[in-house]
Amino acid sequence: MNARTFVALTRERERERERMKRTATLILGAWILSALAFAQSPALIAEHIATPLVEDGKQVHLELLVRKPQGVGPFPTVVFNHGSTGRGDDPTLFKRSSSSAAAASYFVERGWMVIFPQRRGRGASEGRYDEGFEPDRSRYSCQPVYSLPGVDRAIQDLDAVMAHIRTRPDVMQSRILLAGQSRGGILSIAYSGERPDAFIGVINFVGGWMSDRCPNAVHINTATFKRGQDSLVRRFGSTVSRTPTTPCRTARATSKPLWQQAARGTSSLIRCPA
């Protein structure tokens, strides 16, 4: 490669990164307006899909909340992963289907379909909600030996969802974007490392598996982030606002692997305010 070609490629990479940052900033504006809540848009359609997952000898069906733009498709598609339920100590919250009206509106207005999968035991999905609890299931565990297997279980659920999405004629298979908030954000990053060729990019809204109330949060979250640090996809790691479960200081401390990737030009991130 001669010097002129190298300079041209470097400039093109910088232009692409600036475009990515502008897009991430626009998305964040819509996302902040949603107050990071369990908001549900009236336009969402609930679907229930069969999966290869089996519990107690029965096939598990998962709920998807889907919102489509006008037209017949296929559409570029965002798969948006939900977060936790706080401390994990209120089982009534497990059955609340989770979505973001603002995020859905932002993408749909731009011609994207948005799918909010509900993992096992969440919303109207079947199966046991078991993403890293204490042995007595009283709350989410702060012990890595119990917490981290919950990430593996969530990845299994997302595998089942993606297997379904790959069969959908209304999905533009060459343009699938993975996104998520809080637990769903860090899950998206980890999943991108496990399945690096599945998506055109990943958007992480203040992702963290455990909050800073957990003394082992940095250990657990860093281990989860590292699962995605060698992914070849471009990522937006957007940490401009906090969530109730993942404050900015925790996001900064645990997303170091992604900042290292950004320095090598493979990611674009928006810093969390000090």
N, C-alpha and C positions, 0 to 999 in steps of 0.2 A: 504494500500500500504506500503510495507516494504522499508527500506532505500535503498537497492540495486536496487529495481525496480524504485524508484524515481530518483536515480542518472542516471540510464540507459535512462529513459524517458527525463530527462533534457538534457543529451548529444545528444540524437537524435534530440530534438528540436533545439539545437544550430547548429547541422550539417545541418538541413533543412533550417534554416535561412541563413546560409552561402551560401548554394546552391542558394537560392532565390536572395541574394545580388549579387552573381556572374552573374546570369542571367540578373538581372536588369542593371548591369554595361555594359554588352555586348550590350543590347538593346539600352542603352543610346548612346553608341559610334556610332551606326548606325543612331540613331535619330538626333544627333548633325550634322552629315554630311548632313542631309536633309535641314538644315538651317531653320527648322520649318516653311516652306513656303507652298504655295498652290500647291505643286508639284504633278504632275499626271503621273503615269507610263503608257507607251504605252500598257502594258499587262493588264491594268484594263478593266473590262467589265462593262458597265452600265446596270443595271437592274431597272425596275420600278415595284413596288409592290403595290397591293391594301391594304388598311388599314381600320380599323373601324372608323377612324377619318372622321368627316363630317364638312364642312364649307360652308355656304351659300346654304345648302341643297344638296351639292355634295360630293361624296366620294373623299377623298384625297389619291393620289398616291405619294409614296416617292421613291426617287432615291437611289439606292445602287451601290457603286463602288466596284467590287469584283475582287480579284485576287486569283487564285488557284494554288497549286503545281501540278506537273504532277501526273497522276493516276486517278482512278475512285472514290476515297473516300470511306467512309466518312472521313473528315479531322478534326483534332482539329482546332478551329476557333477563331480568334481574331476579336472582334467588336470594331472598332477604331472611337472614337467620335471627330468631328472637333471642332475648337475653334470659336471665335467671328470673326468679321470683323474689329477689331480695336476700333474705337469710335462708330461705328454703324451709322455714318453720311453720308455714301456713298452707296446708294442703288445699284449701279452697281456691288458692291462686293458681294451682296447677291446671285447673280446668278452664281457665280463661284463655281463649284463643288470642294470640298476640299479633299485632300488625302496626303499621304506621300510616295513617291517612296522608300525612304530608309527603312522606317518601314515595308512596304510591302515586299521588297526584303529580309529583315532580316528574317521575319517569313516564307515566302514561301520557301526559301532555306532550312529551317528546317522542312518542311512538313506541315506547317500551312496554312490554308486559311485565308485571311484577307478581312473583309467587312467594308467599310467606308460608314455608313448611312448619308444621307443628311437630316437634320431635315426640318420641314415645312418652305417653302419659301426660302430654301437654295439650290444652285445648280439647278438641274432640278426637284426638288420636288415641288409638288403643295402646295397650301395653303399660308397663310400669315406668313411671318417671324415676330414673335412678342415675342421675348425673352427679355422682360424688357425694353421697350422704354419709353421715355418721352411721356406725353399725346399727344403732337403734332408730335411724331415720328421723331423728328429732330436728335436724338442720343439715345444711351443707357442711361437709367436713373441711377443717383447715389442715388436716394431715395429708401430705402428698400421697401416701399409700392408699388412701380412700378417695381423694379428690381427683387425681389424674386419670384413673380408669374411667371417670365420667366423660373425659374428653374422647377417649376411644369409643365409648358408647354413642356419643353424639355424632362422631364420624361415621359409625355404622348406619345411623339413621339418615345422615346426609347422603351416604352411598345409595341407600334405597330410594331416596328422593331423586337423585340424579339419574339413576337407572330408568325411572319413570319419565323424567323430563327428556331424556334422549329418545324416547319413543313418540313424543308429542309432535304432531304435524303443525301446530300453531307456534312452535318455538323455532327461531332461526338458530340452528345448531352452531353456526360459526360465530355467533355473538351472544354469549352467555356471560353475565357478570355476577360475581358472588359478593354479597354484602351482609353486614350484620352489626348489631349494636350490643355493647357490653359483652356478655358471654357469647352471643352470636357473632360479635366482631372478631374476638380472638379465635373462635372456632373457624371462622372464614379464613383467617391467616394460616392456622394449622392445616386446614383442609387443602389449601393451595399448595402446601408443601408435599402433602400425601398424593395429590392428583394434579401435578403442575401443568398438564396440557388440557385441562377441562374448561378453562375460563380465559376470557380476554383480559381480565383484571379483577381486583378485589378491593372493596371499600370497607375499612374497619373504623367504626364509630366508637372511640374510647373503649376498646376491647380489653377485657380482663376476665379470667375465670373466677378469681376470688377478689373480694374487695380488700381495702386496707384495714378493715376490722380483723382480718386474719393475719396473725403474726408470720405465717409462711406464704403470704400473698406473692411477694417478689419471687420466691423460689418456684411456686406453682405456675405463676403467669409467665415467668421467663422460660421455663421448660416448655410451656405450650407455644409461646411465640417462636422458639427455636425450631419447632417442627416445620415452620413455614419459611425460615430465613433463607433457605437455599432454593426456594421455588423460582422458576424461570419466568413466571408471569409478572407483569407490572402490578404494583400495589399502591393504593392510596391508604396511608395510615393516618386518619384524621382525628386529632385529639384536641380540637379547639374548645370543646366544652366538656364539662364533667357529667357523669350520670350519678344517680343515687348510690350505685354500688361500685363505681370505679372512678375515684377522684383523679384529677390531673397528675398529682404527684406520683400516684401508683402507675398510671399509664406511662409516664416518662421513665420511671425506674425499670419497668418490665419490658418496654419495647426497644431496648438497646439493640438487639439483633437486627431490627428493621432499619434503625438509623444507620447501622453499618452497611446494610444493603443499599440504602439511599446514597451513601457516600460513593458507592461503586456505580451509581447510575442506573440501578435496576428498580428503584422505588421512588416515589414522590410522597412526601409526608408534610402535613401541616402541623406545626408545633403547638403543643398545649401551652397556654399562658402560664407564666411563673406565678 
